[in-house]
């Protein structure tokens, strides 16, 4: 199996898991998959703001404002004023969204525990190094692939 196939298979399994969970209720029944991805970013971005999301995604601030507005209307995200600068509003997931994320984290923790039982600590460390290299390539935008 190639690295690309393995990563694609992992991504497929992750999407399938998320969509199966959507069929059982929870926050995904209220929104699009694109909005779920925004929730992922909000949850994982320290001191998340509309401006920071726009910078991360390399899109206009107004585009992010529209998407965040949808999440605010759905009650899944709240804005919290910065104590240091009242002009800055941090985006936070509400308790319902956090609860749904905990359920996903439990699934992920179970999968990771199975991996750690099946491989040596050195193999797990090598795998983590590979995942980190992939993550950095995505973040830096250097993900062009020659498929020849």
Buried (B, 14 or more C-beta within 10 A) or exposed (E): EEEEEEEEEEEEEBEEBBEEBBEEEBBBEBBEEEBBEBBBBBBEBEEBBBEBBBEEBEEEEEEBBEBBEBBBEBEBBBEEEEEEEEEBBBBBBBEBBBEBBEEBEEEEEEEEEEEEEEEEEEEBEEEEEEEEEEEEEEEEEEEEEEEE
